[in-house]
Amino acid sequence: LVGGFIWSQLPRGAYPTDLSRIGAGRPAVVLAHDANYVGGMEVMELMNVIRGDYAERVEFLVAHLGMQDARDFANLHAASDGSVLFFAGDGRRVSVLHQPRSVGELRQALAQAFGP
């Protein structure tokens, strides 16, 4: 039963967690996710809807806040569970969106950060 619950909480189509990809040439979208809260999982569901539309030109990453490197990253960028951070290909942070509530809000933030 516990194993089934944990399995149901895993993201569909795993997101890379290698934050060293930020600044490696492609724009990146990073979701800060803490498994102790539901906000990040809700935002991940929104990202699942649009990910395929942008996957050719944007890296989608997750910073799991249970890991020290992700906590350091979150502290550096004042991010918390459900924060979505947008980075240019050179690693420069373009914007931050805290817990978007709709696919439309997330799409708008992507368009503002990286163009249509």
C-alpha positions as CSV (number, residue, x, y, z in Angstrom):
1,L,0.0,0.0,0.0
2,V,2.8,2.4,0.9
3,G,4.7,1.5,-2.2
4,G,1.6,2.2,-4.3
5,F,1.2,5.6,-2.7
6,I,4.9,6.5,-3.3
7,W,4.6,5.3,-6.9
8,S,1.5,7.5,-7.5
9,Q,3.4,10.6,-6.3
10,L,6.3,10.2,-8.8
11,P,6.2,12.6,-11.7
12,R,5.0,11.3,-15.1
13,G,7.9,11.3,-17.5
14,A,10.8,12.0,-15.1
15,Y,12.3,15.4,-15.0
16,P,16.0,15.7,-14.9
17,T,17.4,17.0,-11.6
18,D,20.9,18.0,-12.8
19,L,21.0,21.7,-12.1
20,S,24.4,22.0,-13.8
21,R,22.4,22.0,-17.1
22,I,21.4,25.6,-16.3
23,G,23.6,27.9,-18.4
24,A,24.7,25.1,-20.8
25,G,23.3,26.8,-23.9
26,R,19.6,26.1,-23.8
27,P,17.0,28.1,-21.8
28,A,15.9,26.3,-18.7
29,V,12.7,26.1,-16.6
30,V,13.3,24.8,-13.0
31,L,10.6,23.8,-10.7
32,A,11.4,23.9,-7.0
33,H,9.7,20.9,-5.4
34,D,9.4,19.7,-1.8
35,A,7.8,16.3,-1.4
36,N,6.4,17.5,2.0
37,Y,4.0,19.9,0.3
38,V,1.4,19.7,-2.5
39,G,2.1,23.0,-4.2
40,G,5.1,21.7,-6.2
41,M,3.2,18.6,-7.3
42,E,0.3,20.7,-8.5
43,V,2.7,22.9,-10.5
44,M,4.4,19.8,-11.9
45,E,1.0,18.7,-13.2
46,L,0.7,22.0,-15.1
47,M,4.2,21.6,-16.5
48,N,3.3,18.1,-17.7
49,V,0.6,19.6,-19.8
50,I,2.9,22.1,-21.7
51,R,6.2,20.3,-21.5
52,G,5.9,18.7,-24.9
53,D,5.2,22.0,-26.6
54,Y,8.5,23.5,-25.4
55,A,10.8,20.5,-25.0
56,E,12.6,21.0,-28.3
57,R,14.0,24.4,-27.2
58,V,13.7,24.5,-23.3
59,E,15.2,22.3,-20.6
60,F,12.7,21.3,-18.0
61,L,14.3,20.5,-14.6
62,V,13.2,19.9,-11.1
63,A,15.1,21.0,-8.0
64,H,14.1,18.4,-5.3
65,L,14.3,20.4,-2.1
66,G,15.1,17.3,-0.1
67,M,18.6,17.4,-1.6
68,Q,21.3,19.7,-0.4
69,D,22.3,21.1,-3.8
70,A,18.6,21.9,-4.5
71,R,18.2,23.6,-1.1
72,D,21.3,25.7,-1.8
73,F,19.9,26.6,-5.3
74,A,16.5,27.5,-3.7
75,N,18.2,29.7,-1.1
76,L,20.3,31.5,-3.7
77,H,17.1,32.3,-5.8
78,A,14.6,32.8,-2.9
79,A,12.6,29.9,-4.2
80,S,10.2,27.6,-2.3
81,D,8.0,24.7,-3.1
82,G,6.1,25.4,-6.4
83,S,8.4,28.2,-7.5
84,V,9.2,28.1,-11.3
85,L,12.4,29.8,-12.3
86,F,13.3,30.7,-15.9
87,F,16.9,30.9,-17.0
88,A,18.4,32.1,-20.3
89,G,20.8,29.8,-22.1
90,D,23.8,31.6,-20.5
91,G,22.5,30.8,-17.0
92,R,21.1,34.3,-16.3
93,R,17.9,34.2,-14.3
94,V,15.2,35.8,-16.4
95,S,12.2,35.6,-14.0
96,V,10.5,33.7,-11.2
97,L,6.8,32.6,-11.0
98,H,5.6,31.5,-7.6
99,Q,3.0,28.7,-7.7
100,P,1.2,29.3,-11.0
101,R,-2.4,28.2,-10.8
102,S,-3.2,27.5,-14.4
103,V,-1.6,26.3,-17.6
104,G,-2.4,29.7,-19.2
105,E,-0.4,31.5,-16.5
106,L,2.5,29.1,-17.0
107,R,2.4,29.5,-20.8
108,Q,2.3,33.3,-20.4
109,A,5.4,33.2,-18.2
110,L,7.2,31.0,-20.7
111,A,6.3,33.4,-23.6
112,Q,7.5,36.4,-21.6
113,A,10.7,34.7,-20.6
114,F,11.6,33.1,-23.9
115,G,9.3,34.4,-26.6
116,P,6.4,32.7,-28.3
